């Protein structure tokens, strides 16, 4: 109940507000009686304090301090029998109460304080009972709505009708899931403040946009593992309006359960879809008829000009626990799947091991298709960096036109990604360039490749020490830079003398002259073997 509601009670009709009239909308949640001067230590927000004035009669400064502290604590009002022990309130107290919009109420002597306390508590309990009944009825109404299968859109329209404002359900990253209105997206003006809203951890916030002169209220919804969604109301929902807030909260609770159910269904679908793709690229399907049949289940066309994109977070999965790595990559990949749906290309999303895989139907030549696709991939990288503490890199395959070419296109995209990672790059987009020799090497038994690799690099084959790893990486960049010292130093962000020192040390460890063309060819070949062996899961130790 509010302070203003007191004056509507028959027994309180002689109450008179003597100061702080602008604060009569303050909410009363409890009542307390002053029986000692140290009462301030026992007051809570939204408390209404009543007193006979006995402890205030000879100390105006104490009254001033009491009003100031009660206002600071968020108390509702102060009721005083000003004509029992006091000769009215001092002017400075009235001025302060007006400045603070803190209500001071004159209580007639004829009404016992205990009666005021009892009746106020009754009013508060009645109000709470009505609120609880209202919350129950509203929750039941929204629950019945969902149980009838009428969907989230209809629920939002129902909510909008109850509160008088349009409502929009947003995902964790402020993409619209559903809306109560057919008008243009209400959330279209949010991008400039998305980062600020995303970082807020409160369940409620209200803000106005200068551009549109509109006020919005944002409620947070939480589902499994504290995954957050948002309910955006295109209007102000003040916390003081309990019934309005309760209506939105009950709708939010029902929406959270519905979203949790949808998440479980989506997770099941993802597992099935990812299992299909893993079997497809590993050659588990035995006939073309089986591949085509399985692919139709996931809406993959037999003939379609497409490109395969493989993405990976720029983080070392060995530096974090397996659980944390899976959770962080899972969140980012789920976000990418949502982003992909907004692109002007038909696409299919999969996750295999530690990478995400996107098949885009670009319907054009490689040059024209990539000209349109790459800007969208860059935008996805920027958005990931905005919402997550990581960067993202992509490897792209050549164009393919047949469903049965997906395994080779996937391998091309992985090779392109590995090529960029070996150069210690991050947040890159690497397009596949056929190396020819890699395809030939795949035909050689793994044991023979591993033997050649170890013989070439000797003690540097599997570096463990930081110094050996630095030498190994420097050697790779040096060879990829056509043995140019300055270019190598630039790529490694070190002084050229450091590069010279490391190269000389590599020559001593390998017993080879790195100026010899045959030696550099053998080493470059061995580095290709390292990438190939890594992909095949060979440790070599």
ZAMARGU-4260 file (C-alpha; in steps of 0.2 Angstrom, whole numbers, plus 5000, padded with zeros to 4 digits):
<rodrens>
0) 5000/5000/5000 | 5005/5018/4997 | 5006/5033/5010 | 4991/5041/5000 | 4980/5025/5004
5) 4981/5030/5023 | 4969/5045/5020 | 4956/5034/5012 | 4954/5024/5028 | 4938/5029/5038
10) 4947/5028/5055 | 4961/5038/5048 | 4951/5052/5040 | 4957/5065/5052 | 4976/5062/5047
15) 4984/5078/5040 | 4999/5079/5030 | 5010/5093/5036 | 5025/5092/5025 | 5033/5081/5011
20) 5016/5080/5001 | 5026/5075/4985 | 5031/5059/4993 | 5014/5052/4996 | 5017/5038/4983
25) 5030/5030/4994 | 5026/5012/4997 | 5022/5006/5015 | 5027/4988/5018 | 5028/4988/5037
30) 5024/4999/5052 | 5034/5003/5068 | 5031/5012/5084 | 5044/5023/5092 | 5047/5018/5110
35) 5066/5024/5112 | 5077/5038/5104 | 5088/5025/5095 | 5073/5019/5084 | 5083/5024/5068
40) 5094/5008/5070 | 5079/4997/5069 | 5070/5004/5054 | 5070/4997/5036 | 5065/5003/5019
45) 5047/5007/5017 | 5043/5007/5036 | 5030/5019/5042 | 5035/5026/5059 | 5022/5032/5072
50) 5026/5041/5088 | 5017/5051/5102 | 5031/5064/5101 | 5037/5061/5118 | 5055/5058/5113
55) 5055/5073/5101 | 5047/5086/5112 | 5063/5096/5118 | 5076/5092/5104 | 5072/5100/5086
60) 5089/5094/5080 | 5085/5076/5084 | 5069/5078/5074 | 5078/5085/5059 | 5091/5071/5060
65) 5077/5058/5062 | 5069/5064/5046 | 5085/5065/5036 | 5090/5047/5041 | 5073/5040/5038
70) 5073/5048/5021 | 5090/5041/5017 | 5085/5023/5022 | 5070/5024/5011 | 5057/5024/5024
75) 5039/5028/5019 | 5033/5041/5031 | 5033/5048/5049 | 5017/5050/5059 | 5017/5061/5075
80) 5005/5066/5088 | 5010/5084/5086 | 4998/5091/5099 | 5001/5079/5114 | 5019/5082/5119
85) 5024/5095/5106 | 5018/5112/5101 | 5018/5108/5083 | 5033/5104/5072 | 5048/5116/5070
90) 5048/5126/5053 | 5065/5119/5049 | 5059/5101/5050 | 5044/5105/5039 | 5056/5113/5026
95) 5068/5098/5026 | 5053/5086/5024 | 5047/5096/5009 | 5065/5096/5001 | 5066/5077/5003
100) 5048/5074/4998 | 5047/5064/5014 | 5029/5064/5021 | 5026/5070/5039 | 5008/5066/5045
105) 4999/5074/5060 | 4990/5061/5070 | 4975/5066/5081 | 4977/5063/5100 | 4961/5053/5100
110) 4968/5038/5090 | 4979/5026/5101 | 4995/5021/5092 | 4992/5003/5095 | 4975/5005/5085
115) 4985/5013/5070 | 4998/4999/5071 | 4985/4985/5070 | 4974/4993/5057 | 4989/4997/5046
120) 4996/4979/5047 | 4979/4973/5043 | 4979/4984/5027 | 4996/4978/5022 | 4991/4960/5024
125) 4976/4963/5014 | 4986/4971/5000 | 4999/4957/5001 | 4985/4944/5000 | 4977/4952/4985
130) 4994/4953/4977 | 4997/4935/4980 | 4980/4930/4973 | 4983/4941/4958 | 5000/4934/4955
135) 4993/4916/4956 | 4979/4920/4944 | 4990/4929/4932 | 5003/4914/4932 | 4989/4902/4930
140) 4982/4912/4915 | 4999/4912/4907 | 5002/4894/4911 | 4986/4889/4903 | 4990/4899/4888
145) 5006/4889/4885 | 4998/4872/4890 | 4986/4875/4876 | 5000/4877/4864 | 4996/4895/4859
150) 5015/4900/4858 | 5026/4914/4864 | 5020/4927/4852 | 5002/4925/4858 | 5007/4926/4876
155) 5017/4942/4873 | 5001/4949/4865 | 4991/4944/4880 | 5004/4952/4891 | 5004/4968/4881
160) 4985/4969/4882 | 4986/4968/4901 | 5000/4981/4904 | 4996/4992/4890 | 5013/4992/4882
165) 5021/4982/4868 | 5033/4968/4873 | 5047/4959/4865 | 5057/4944/4870 | 5075/4945/4866
170) 5089/4932/4867 | 5105/4933/4877 | 5113/4945/4864 | 5097/4955/4860 | 5091/4947/4845
175) 5072/4947/4844 | 5064/4930/4847 | 5046/4935/4848 | 5036/4951/4849 | 5018/4956/4853
180) 5016/4968/4839 | 5017/4968/4820 | 5025/4985/4819 | 5044/4987/4815 | 5056/4979/4828
185) 5055/4988/4844 | 5073/4982/4848 | 5080/4990/4833 | 5086/5006/4843 | 5096/4995/4856
190) 5113/4992/4847 | 5121/5008/4853 | 5118/5003/4871 | 5118/4984/4869 | 5136/4982/4877
195) 5130/4992/4892 | 5114/4982/4895 | 5124/4966/4892 | 5136/4970/4906 | 5122/4974/4918
200) 5119/4960/4931 | 5102/4967/4938 | 5085/4959/4935 | 5077/4975/4931 | 5082/4991/4922
205) 5073/5006/4915 | 5080/5018/4902 | 5075/5031/4889 | 5082/5034/4872 | 5085/5051/4867
210) 5083/5047/4848 | 5065/5041/4850 | 5060/5049/4866 | 5054/5033/4872 | 5056/5024/4889
215) 5059/5006/4890 | 5059/4993/4904 | 5070/4978/4903 | 5067/4962/4914 | 5080/4948/4914
220) 5074/4930/4913 | 5085/4915/4918 | 5084/4897/4912 | 5096/4882/4914 | 5113/4886/4921
225) 5108/4905/4923 | 5107/4907/4904 | 5099/4925/4902 | 5086/4931/4891 | 5077/4948/4891
230) 5059/4954/4891 | 5059/4972/4884 | 5043/4982/4888 | 5041/4998/4877 | 5035/5008/4892
235) 5039/5012/4910 | 5035/4999/4923 | 5039/5007/4940 | 5044/4996/4954 | 5032/5005/4965
240) 5017/4998/4954 | 5016/4981/4962 | 5002/4974/4951 | 5010/4979/4935 | 5027/4972/4940
245) 5019/4956/4946 | 5010/4954/4929 | 5027/4956/4920 | 5036/4944/4932 | 5023/4930/4931
250) 5024/4931/4912 | 5043/4931/4913 | 5042/4915/4924 | 5031/4906/4912 | 5042/4912/4897
255) 5058/4905/4906 | 5050/4888/4908 | 5045/4888/4889 | 5062/4894/4884 | 5070/4880/4895
260) 5059/4867/4886 | 5064/4874/4869 | 5083/4874/4874 | 5081/4855/4878 | 5073/4851/4862
265) 5086/4862/4852 | 5100/4853/4861 | 5094/4836/4856 | 5092/4841/4838 | 5110/4848/4838
270) 5117/4832/4844 | 5108/4822/4831 | 5113/4835/4817 | 5132/4835/4823 | 5132/4816/4823
275) 5126/4816/4805 | 5139/4828/4800 | 5153/4818/4809 | 5148/4802/4800 | 5147/4811/4784
280) 5165/4818/4784 | 5172/4802/4792 | 5165/4791/4778 | 5154/4781/4789 | 5140/4781/4776
285) 5143/4767/4764 | 5133/4772/4748 | 5128/4788/4739 | 5110/4783/4742 | 5112/4783/4760
290) 5121/4799/4760 | 5107/4807/4750 | 5094/4800/4761 | 5102/4806/4777 | 5106/4823/4770
295) 5087/4826/4765 | 5083/4824/4784 | 5094/4840/4787 | 5088/4849/4771 | 5104/4848/4762
300) 5102/4849/4743 | 5111/4836/4732 | 5116/4850/4719 | 5120/4867/4726 | 5134/4880/4724
305) 5141/4881/4742 | 5156/4884/4752 | 5162/4877/4769 | 5167/4888/4783 | 5176/4881/4798
310) 5178/4892/4814 | 5188/4891/4830 | 5190/4901/4845 | 5208/4909/4846 | 5212/4900/4863
315) 5223/4886/4868 | 5211/4872/4874 | 5226/4864/4883 | 5227/4880/4894 | 5210/4878/4902
320) 5200/4863/4909 | 5190/4852/4897 | 5174/4857/4905 | 5177/4876/4904 | 5183/4874/4886
325) 5168/4865/4881 | 5156/4878/4889 | 5165/4893/4882 | 5165/4886/4864 | 5148/4880/4866
330) 5141/4897/4870 | 5150/4905/4856 | 5145/4892/4843 | 5127/4894/4849 | 5128/4912/4846
335) 5136/4910/4829 | 5121/4898/4824 | 5109/4912/4829 | 5120/4925/4819 | 5120/4914/4804
340) 5101/4914/4803 | 5101/4933/4799 | 5113/4931/4784 | 5106/4933/4767 | 5113/4915/4763
345) 5104/4899/4766 | 5116/4889/4778 | 5118/4874/4789 | 5127/4874/4806 | 5137/4859/4814
350) 5149/4857/4827 | 5163/4844/4826 | 5176/4841/4839 | 5182/4859/4844 | 5177/4868/4828
355) 5161/4874/4821 | 5156/4871/4803 | 5145/4882/4792 | 5139/4877/4775 | 5133/4892/4765
360) 5124/4890/4749 | 5131/4905/4740 | 5124/4901/4722 | 5139/4911/4714 | 5157/4909/4708
365) 5170/4908/4721 | 5175/4926/4718 | 5158/4934/4718 | 5152/4922/4732 | 5166/4927/4744
370) 5165/4945/4740 | 5147/4945/4748 | 5151/4932/4762 | 5168/4938/4769 | 5160/4955/4775
375) 5147/4945/4785 | 5160/4934/4792 | 5170/4949/4798 | 5154/4956/4806 | 5152/4939/4815
380) 5170/4941/4822 | 5167/4958/4828 | 5151/4953/4837 | 5160/4938/4845 | 5173/4950/4852
385) 5160/4962/4858 | 5151/4949/4868 | 5164/4936/4873 | 5182/4937/4880 | 5189/4929/4864
390) 5192/4931/4846 | 5187/4920/4832 | 5196/4914/4816 | 5189/4906/4800 | 5195/4894/4787
395) 5186/4893/4770 | 5185/4880/4757 | 5184/4881/4738 | 5167/4881/4730 | 5159/4864/4729
400) 5143/4860/4720 | 5139/4842/4725 | 5133/4835/4741 | 5146/4821/4740 | 5160/4834/4740
405) 5156/4840/4758 | 5170/4829/4766 | 5184/4836/4755 | 5177/4854/4756 | 5177/4852/4775
410) 5195/4846/4775 | 5200/4861/4764 | 5192/4873/4776 | 5201/4864/4791 | 5218/4865/4781
415) 5215/4884/4778 | 5211/4886/4797 | 5227/4877/4802 | 5238/4887/4790 | 5233/4903/4798
420) 5235/4896/4816 | 5252/4890/4812 | 5257/4908/4808 | 5251/4913/4825 | 5238/4924/4818
425) 5221/4927/4826 | 5204/4934/4821 | 5208/4930/4803 | 5199/4923/4788 | 5210/4911/4778
430) 5204/4905/4761 | 5210/4888/4755 | 5224/4887/4743 | 5228/4870/4736 | 5245/4864/4740
435) 5244/4848/4730 | 5258/4839/4739 | 5247/4838/4755 | 5235/4827/4745 | 5249/4816/4739
440) 5255/4814/4757 | 5238/4809/4763 | 5241/4793/4753 | 5257/4788/4762 | 5255/4777/4778
445) 5255/4787/4794 | 5270/4778/4801 | 5281/4782/4787 | 5276/4800/4788 | 5280/4801/4806
450) 5297/4793/4804 | 5302/4806/4790 | 5296/4820/4802 | 5306/4814/4817 | 5322/4811/4806
455) 5320/4828/4799 | 5318/4838/4815 | 5327/4826/4827 | 5327/4834/4844 | 5315/4848/4839
460) 5302/4836/4832 | 5291/4838/4848 | 5298/4853/4858 | 5293/4854/4876 | 5304/4868/4883
465) 5299/4886/4880 | 5315/4889/4872 | 5314/4874/4860 | 5296/4879/4855 | 5302/4897/4851
470) 5315/4890/4840 | 5303/4878/4831 | 5291/4892/4828 | 5304/4904/4822 | 5310/4891/4810
475) 5293/4889/4803 | 5290/4907/4801 | 5307/4909/4793 | 5304/4896/4780 | 5286/4903/4776
480) 5294/4920/4774 | 5306/4914/4760 | 5321/4914/4773 | 5320/4933/4774 | 5326/4938/4791
485) 5318/4955/4792 | 5301/4948/4787 | 5302/4935/4800 | 5307/4947/4813 | 5292/4958/4808
490) 5280/4943/4809 | 5287/4938/4826 | 5288/4955/4833 | 5306/4952/4838 | 5322/4961/4834
495) 5331/4954/4818 | 5346/4949/4828 | 5335/4938/4839 | 5330/4929/4823 | 5348/4927/4817
500) 5352/4920/4834 | 5338/4907/4833 | 5341/4902/4816 | 5359/4899/4819 | 5355/4888/4834
505) 5342/4878/4824 | 5357/4875/4812 | 5368/4868/4826 | 5354/4857/4833 | 5349/4850/4816
510) 5367/4849/4809 | 5361/4857/4793 | 5364/4873/4783 | 5348/4883/4781 | 5354/4892/4766
515) 5354/4875/4756 | 5339/4874/4745 | 5337/4855/4748 | 5338/4857/4766 | 5324/4871/4767
520) 5313/4860/4755 | 5315/4845/4767 | 5311/4856/4782 | 5296/4864/4774 | 5290/4847/4769
525) 5292/4841/4787 | 5281/4856/4793 | 5268/4850/4781 | 5269/4833/4789 | 5267/4840/4806
530) 5250/4848/4801 | 5245/4832/4793 | 5250/4821/4808 | 5241/4833/4820 | 5225/4831/4810
535) 5227/4812/4811 | 5229/4813/4829 | 5247/4806/4830 | 5257/4811/4845 | 5273/4803/4840
540) 5279/4801/4858
</rodrens>
